[in-house]
Amino acid sequence: MNFTSLPSNGASWREPLVYKIDTESTTPQDVILEIVDTSNMSILGTMRLYGVTTAEVDIAPYIASTTSLVPGWTNGALILQRSQSARSVLVRADGVESASRIFYRSAFNYTQSTTLSSVVEHQEIEQGDVARITVFGRTRLWVTYNSSAAAEPKETTATTRGYPIELMMSTLNMRVGTKFSVSIRYETGYSDTFNYTVVPRRTTSTRLLWYNTKGGIDSAIFDHTIRLGCGVDVATESWSGTRSYRSVEGWANYRLCTGYESAATIDMMLGVLFSPKVFSDRESKCEEVDVTTREVVFDSKGQLHTLSLDIRKEWKGGEL
C-alpha cells in the first residue's frame, strides 16, 4: 500500500483534498480508509473502497463538517487559541498512514510564517468588543501586549505546531480612550504590530467581522446603520394531506455606511465582498449576516473614501 499523491499543507477544505493510493497489487482488493485528526487521533470519517488496485478520494467534505467558522470570544485581556477552522489530518489505508497535513478555511502559504489578518496603521474598537487577529507561525510566536492603562507590557510565547492561531483581546474592562497594541514576532524575525483605541459604543454603528482571502479575521466599524425594511417569509408544508406545518422566518435589511477612511482601510474593508461568512460583532455576540451588496462604485477619479453595504440579518420580532 502506498500513497502516490497528497494535498499540500495549507490547502483549503473548501476545495477538493484528493489523496491517491496504490495497493501495489495487480489483484483488485477492498481497502478501508480512515481520516484521522492528529491532534487527538480521533477518527473523522471512514470509507470502504471495493475492488481497487489504485484509487483517489476527496476528504474535503469530512474536514469541512468538523470545523467551525464561528469566531471565538473571550473576556480576557489577551488570549491565544488554536483556530477552530484548522485541522491536522492523516489518512490511514489498511493500516498504512500518510504524512499529516494542515487544512484551513482558506488556502495559505504553509512555508511562510506570517500574519493572516490585514495590518492597518490604526483601528478603533468600541468598548466591550473583542479585537481579533489571525496569525501563522510554523513553530513559535512571541507576543508583546502594551496598554496605556498598564505600567508594564505583557509578554507571552506560544508553540503553534503548525496551526493558525487566533489572538483575542477583550475591551470589556477597558476605559474609553485606552490605547493598546499587540506585536507579533515570528521565528524568522519578521514582526507585525496592531494598534487600537477604545472608543464609546455608538447606537448607530455596526461592526462587521469577516475572513479575508488568506483566511485571516478582519473587522471594521461602519459608523452609520440605516434601517431599510423588514419582513417575514412563511412556508406551509402538508403531510399526507391531513397535517400541515407552517414556518415563519423574519428578516431585516440595513444599509451600513462608513465615515471618511484612509485608502489602506478602504482596501482592507473591500475584503468583506469576497468573504463566504460575514458576522455582525457586538460585545459577546457574533451574528451571521448576508451581505446583499457585492459591488462598489468609485468616484470620477477612481477613488473610494467611504463604503456602504447592504446586509440582511435574522429578525425574530420586537426591537430592530
Disulfide bonds with the S-S distance in Angstrom:
none
